[in-house]
Amino acid sequence: MQFWENNRTINITSEGKDHTFYQYRAISNCPRPESFLVDFLAAKDQSALPNEIIWSSLASACESGLDFTSRWFGTPKNRKGIRTNLIIPVDLNVFIAQNFLLISEWNELFENYKYAMFKLSKE
């Protein structure tokens, strides 16, 4: 969970309240080695975003396990329009919340109350 806390959070303020969300956001400033030409051309053929954002979004889509579904596409609806880093996936945030709850419950079960209280700070 520490990895997600340190590397995949985004903080958003809404109506005076700070909220932390999780998102897929791989750090990459070049095409993926296993798909170099396809990634290179996807970034080259568009001008809306810097190439590094496209390459990072492509790597982030792969990190999600749902590589190139339409959920990551803006306009156009293909790899040239990929915007993974700009999306906050509800399902990922639900999975993370469920994990915090389970970790808290297990720590409470094993009488490790210091970490069981961690859940309260995340609610």
C-alpha positions in Angstrom: 0.0 0.0 0.0 2.9 2.3 0.7 3.8 2.2 -3.0 0.4 3.5 -4.0 0.6 6.2 -1.2 4.0 7.4 -2.4 3.7 7.1 -6.1 0.1 7.0 -7.4 -1.8 9.7 -5.4 -3.3 12.9 -6.6 -4.7 15.5 -4.2 -7.8 17.5 -5.2 -9.5 20.3 -3.2 -13.2 20.6 -3.6 -15.5 22.8 -1.6 -12.7 23.6 0.8 -11.9 19.9 1.5 -8.8 18.1 0.5 -9.3 14.6 -1.1 -6.7 12.0 -2.0 -7.3 9.8 -5.0 -5.3 7.1 -6.6 -4.6 6.8 -10.3 -2.4 4.8 -12.7 0.5 7.1 -13.4 3.7 5.3 -14.6 6.7 7.5 -14.9 8.1 7.3 -18.5 9.7 9.8 -20.8 10.1 7.5 -23.7 8.2 4.8 -25.7 7.9 1.3 -24.1 10.7 -1.0 -25.3 8.3 -3.8 -26.1 6.3 -1.5 -28.4 8.7 1.2 -29.3 7.6 1.9 -32.9 3.9 1.9 -32.1 4.3 4.2 -29.1 6.8 6.5 -31.0 4.3 6.9 -33.8 1.3 7.5 -31.5 3.1 10.4 -29.9 4.6 11.7 -33.2 1.2 11.9 -34.9 -0.5 14.0 -32.4 0.1 17.6 -31.2 -2.3 18.1 -28.3 0.1 16.9 -25.5 3.9 16.6 -25.1 5.2 13.2 -26.2 6.3 12.3 -22.7 2.6 12.6 -21.5 1.5 10.2 -24.3 4.3 7.7 -23.5 3.6 7.9 -19.8 -0.2 7.4 -20.4 0.6 4.4 -22.6 2.7 2.8 -19.8 0.0 3.7 -17.3 -2.6 2.0 -19.3 -0.5 -1.2 -19.3 0.0 -0.8 -15.5 -3.8 -0.9 -15.1 -4.0 -4.3 -16.8 -6.7 -2.9 -19.1 -4.1 -1.8 -21.7 -6.0 -0.2 -24.5 -9.7 -0.1 -23.7 -11.6 3.0 -24.6 -11.7 4.1 -21.0 -8.3 5.7 -21.4 -8.9 7.5 -24.6 -9.9 11.1 -25.1 -10.1 12.4 -28.6 -9.3 10.8 -31.0 -10.5 7.4 -29.7 -7.2 5.6 -30.3 -3.7 5.5 -28.9 -3.0 9.0 -30.1 -5.8 10.2 -27.8 -4.7 8.3 -24.7 -5.2 10.2 -21.5 -4.6 7.6 -18.7 -2.8 10.0 -16.5 -5.7 12.5 -16.5 -8.3 9.9 -15.3 -9.1 9.0 -11.7 -10.5 5.4 -12.0 -13.3 4.7 -9.6 -12.6 1.0 -9.5 -9.0 1.5 -8.5 -10.0 3.8 -5.7 -12.6 1.2 -4.5 -9.9 -1.5 -4.5 -7.5 0.7 -2.5 -10.3 1.6 0.0 -11.2 -2.1 0.4 -7.5 -3.0 1.0 -7.2 -0.3 3.7 -10.3 -1.7 5.4 -9.0 -5.3 5.2 -5.6 -4.4 6.6 -7.2 -2.5 9.4 -9.5 -5.5 10.2 -6.6 -7.9 10.2 -4.5 -5.7 12.4 -7.4 -5.4 14.8 -7.9 -9.2 14.7 -4.3 -9.7 15.7 -4.5 -7.0 18.3 -2.1 -4.7 16.5 -4.2 -1.6 17.3 -1.6 1.0 16.2 -2.2 -0.1 12.6 -5.9 -0.9 13.0 -6.4 2.8 13.6 -4.9 3.6 10.2 -8.3 2.9 8.7 -9.8 5.9 10.6 -7.3 8.3 9.1 -8.3 7.1 5.6 -12.1 7.4 6.1 
